[in-house]
Amino acid sequence: MSAPDGSPVGAERSIGQLFASATTEMSALVHDEIALAKAQLKQDVKRGATSGGAFTVAAAVLLFSLPMLNFALAYAIRTWSDWNLAVCFLLSFAANVLLAVLLVLVGVVFAKKAKRSKGPQKVAASMKETAGVLQNAKPHPRPAPVSDAVEVVARSSS
């Protein structure tokens, strides 16, 4: 097993190698979080488009089907029942309204799903948390180096 830079795990690595490895991993993390945000936004847009499409189809069905379907359905009801033609037209209209209501309900369901989705907010919160952790990260405390040269100079001057 080896580290991302190719050195074996557990081997002593220089600070430069550690920094390069950390930078690479942070870059990969940011890219992955951006990809996640894009995927979640794509899903939300798809739900919103489905909702808008359902509303559009409901309006088109109600608008374009009323004249033709009302006449056809009203005359069919009249043929089967011998009721007054006005009552037959009202029943035909009620059937069209029922279909439009069903399509509106489908649109409302998809609109609520798109509104409830908190995908981008979750990714933003995760990125803020990562940034907060990085800001609070402190380097490992190292003892102050005692320079042999300083000791030699101090001893030679005495």
N, C-alpha and C positions, 0 to 999 in steps of 0.2 A: 504494500500500500504506500502511496506517496502523496505528498502535498500538491496543491494546484501548480506550484512552480516546478515540480518534478523532483524535489529533494525528498528523501525518505522521511516518514513520520517518526518523530522522536529524535531525529538528528538535530544537532545544534545548527540553528540558522541565524544569519546575521540580522540586525535590525532592519536593514534595507530589504532583505527577503521577506521578513515578517510584515513590513509596511506594504510591500508590493502585493503580498498575499491578501492582506486586509483590504487594500484598495480594490483588488479584483473582486473579492467577495462582496464588498459594499456595492460595487457597480452592478454585479449580477443581481443583488437583492433589489436595487432600485429598478432595474430593467424588468424583473419579474413582477414587482408591484405595479408598474406602469402597464404591463401586459394584462394583469388581473383587472385593473381599472377599466381598460379598454374592453375586455370581454364582458364585464358587468354592464358597462354603458351600452354595448351592442345589444345585450339582452333586454335592457330597459327600453331602448329605442324600438326594438322589435315588438315588444308588448304594446307600446304606445301606438305604433303603426297599425297593429292588429285592431286595437280599440278604435282608432280613427277610421279604419277601413270598414269595421262593422257599423259604425254610425253612418258612414257614407252610403253603404249598401241599404241600410234601413230607410234612409231618406229617399234613395232612388226607387226602392221597391214601392214605398208608399206613393211616391209621385207618379211613376210611370205605369204602375199596375192598376191604379184606381179606375181610370176610364175604361180600359178594355176588360179587366177582370170583373169590375162591378157589373157591366152589362152582361157578360157571359154568365156569371154566377147568378145574377138576379133572374135572368130568363130561365136558367136551369132550375132554380128553386120554384119559379112560377110553373114550369112544366111538371115538376114532380108533386107539387102541393096544391095548386090552384088557389094560392093565396093572392091577396092584392099585390100588384106589381110594386107599389111603394114599399111595402114590408119586405119584399124580396130584395130590393135595392139596399135597404138598411142592413139586412143580414149580410149582404155581400160586402158592404163597407166595414162592418164589424169584423169580418174575417180578415180583411186587409190590415185593419188597425191591430188586431191580435198578432199578426205576423210581424209588423213593425215593432210592437212592444217586445216581442221575443228577441229580435235583433238588437234593440236598445239594451236589453238586459245582458246580452252577450258582451256588448261594448262596455257596459258599466263594470262587469266582472274583470275584463282585461285592463281597464283603466285603473281599477283599485289595485290590481296586482302590480302594475307599473309604478303606481304612487307609493305602495308599501315597500318596494324594493329599496334597500339602503346600501346597495353594493358600493357605489363610489364613496359614500360617507365612511364606510368601514375601511376602505383602502386608504383614504385620507387620514383617518385616525391611526391606522397602523403605521403609516409613514411618519406622522408626527411623533408617535411613540418611539420609533426607531431613531429619529433625530434627537429626541430628548435623551435617550439612553446614550447616544454618542456624545452629546454635549456634556453629560455628567460623567463620562468616562474619564478616569484619571490614569496617568501612566503608573506603572508599577514603581514604587519608591526604590531608588537606588542609593546606596551609601555614597557619600561624597568621596570622590577618588582622592586618595592621598598620593600626591605626586612624589616619586622618589627624587626627582630633580630638586624640588623645594626642600626636602630634607637634607640632601647633599649640600645645597647652597647654604642652608642654615647651619650645618655642622662645620663647613669650611670657614665660615665667617667668624665662628667663635673661637 
